[in-house]
């Protein structure tokens, strides 16, 4: 199975992907790990660099789940995917999830560093329906509409927990 998972920050994309890894034995790619340059402040990598990394991942794994909020990066691999899952939770639920998220050591050097970023993350989450970028609600809706394979739009936590 080759699955794309997209949605707002803190919508449960990584949690779902980790469940699929342990349940189905698929490889996992979190697009946050290849979308950004290691600069301060962080900047998006050129799309050509991210595309090369995505292509290498897809080429190295027969079954996978790729998750993230980047519609531009997801579009690079859409034709190879068997299904799309759109984690379309309410902004308020995503904020709650952000406040309760465990430490993500692949993104932050410590839990304290992650927590120091929480106010910025919450602001980012709350701007989801208003922004006009590749990580915004409109970009996700458009990607979902264009995706030609099987797809699911999850709007409630209990739907996600039963997936």
C-alpha positions in Angstrom: 0.0 0.0 0.0 1.2 3.5 -0.9 -0.6 6.1 1.2 -0.5 9.9 1.3 -1.7 11.6 4.5 -2.3 15.4 4.6 -3.9 17.9 6.8 -3.3 20.9 9.1 -0.5 20.8 11.6 -1.4 18.7 14.6 -4.3 17.0 12.8 -2.9 13.5 13.6 -0.9 12.8 10.4 2.2 11.5 12.2 0.1 9.5 14.7 -1.8 7.8 11.9 1.4 7.2 9.9 3.1 5.6 12.9 0.0 3.4 13.4 0.3 2.3 9.8 4.0 1.6 10.2 3.4 -0.7 13.2 0.3 -2.3 11.8 1.2 -2.7 8.2 5.0 -2.7 8.1 5.2 0.2 5.6 8.0 2.7 5.4 7.3 6.3 6.7 8.3 9.6 5.4 7.4 12.8 7.3 7.7 15.6 4.8 8.8 18.0 7.6 12.1 16.2 7.6 12.9 17.2 4.0 11.0 20.4 3.4 13.2 22.7 5.3 16.9 23.8 5.2 18.8 23.8 8.5 19.0 27.6 8.7 17.9 30.0 11.4 15.3 31.0 10.8 14.3 27.9 8.8 13.6 28.3 5.1 12.0 25.9 2.6 14.4 23.9 0.6 14.2 24.4 -3.2 11.5 22.1 -4.5 14.0 20.3 -6.8 16.0 19.2 -3.7 12.9 18.0 -1.8 11.7 16.2 -5.0 15.0 14.2 -5.2 14.6 13.1 -1.6 11.0 12.0 -2.1 11.9 10.2 -5.3 14.7 8.3 -3.5 12.4 7.3 -0.7 9.7 6.1 -3.0 12.3 4.2 -5.1 13.7 2.5 -2.0 10.4 1.2 -0.6 7.6 -0.9 -2.1 5.0 0.1 0.5 4.9 3.4 2.3 3.1 6.2 4.0 4.1 9.8 3.2 2.6 12.5 5.5 2.7 16.2 5.6 0.9 19.5 5.1 2.8 20.4 1.8 0.4 20.1 -1.1 3.3 20.9 -3.5 5.4 18.1 -2.2 2.5 15.6 -2.1 1.7 16.4 -5.7 5.1 15.2 -6.7 4.2 11.7 -5.6 0.4 11.6 -6.1 0.5 9.4 -9.2 2.4 6.7 -7.3 0.0 6.7 -4.4 -2.8 4.1 -3.9 -4.8 6.3 -1.6 -5.1 9.7 0.1 -6.3 10.4 3.6 -7.2 14.0 4.3 -7.1 14.7 8.1 -9.5 17.6 8.0 -10.1 18.2 11.7 -11.5 21.4 13.2 -8.8 24.0 14.0 -9.7 23.8 17.7 -9.1 20.1 17.8 -5.7 20.7 16.1 -4.8 23.3 18.7 -5.7 20.8 21.5 -3.6 18.1 19.8 -0.6 20.5 19.6 -0.8 21.3 23.3 -0.9 17.6 24.1 1.7 16.3 21.5 4.6 14.2 22.8 8.2 15.3 22.1 9.2 14.8 18.4 12.9 14.1 18.6 13.3 14.0 14.8 12.2 17.7 14.8 13.5 19.1 18.1 16.6 18.6 20.2 14.5 18.5 23.4 10.9 18.7 24.7 11.8 22.2 26.0 12.8 23.3 22.5 9.5 21.9 21.1 7.5 23.6 23.8 9.3 27.0 23.1 7.9 26.7 19.6 4.3 26.0 20.7 2.9 29.6 20.5 4.2 29.9 16.9 2.7 26.5 16.1 -0.7 27.4 17.5 -0.7 30.6 15.5 0.2 28.6 12.4 -2.6 26.1 13.1 -5.2 28.9 13.7 -4.3 30.6 10.3 -4.9 27.3 8.3 -8.3 28.4 6.9 -7.0 31.9 6.1 -3.6 31.3 4.6 -2.9 31.2 0.8 0.0 28.8 0.6 0.8 25.1 -0.1 0.0 24.2 3.5 -3.4 26.0 3.7 -6.9 24.5 3.8 -7.7 25.6 0.2 -4.5 23.9 -1.1 -5.6 20.7 0.6 -9.1 20.9 -0.6 -7.9 21.4 -4.2 -5.4 18.6 -3.9 -8.1 16.3 -2.5 -10.4 17.2 -5.4 -7.7 16.5 -8.0 -6.6 13.2 -6.5 -7.9 10.5 -8.8 -7.5 7.4 -6.5 -9.4 6.2 -3.5 -9.5 8.9 -0.8 -11.0 9.6 2.6 -11.7 12.9 4.4 -11.6 12.5 8.1 -13.3 15.3 10.1 -13.5 13.8 13.6 -11.0 12.2 16.0 -13.1 9.1 16.4 -13.1 8.5 12.7 -9.3 8.6 12.7 -9.0 6.3 15.7 -11.1 3.7 13.9 -9.2 3.9 10.6 
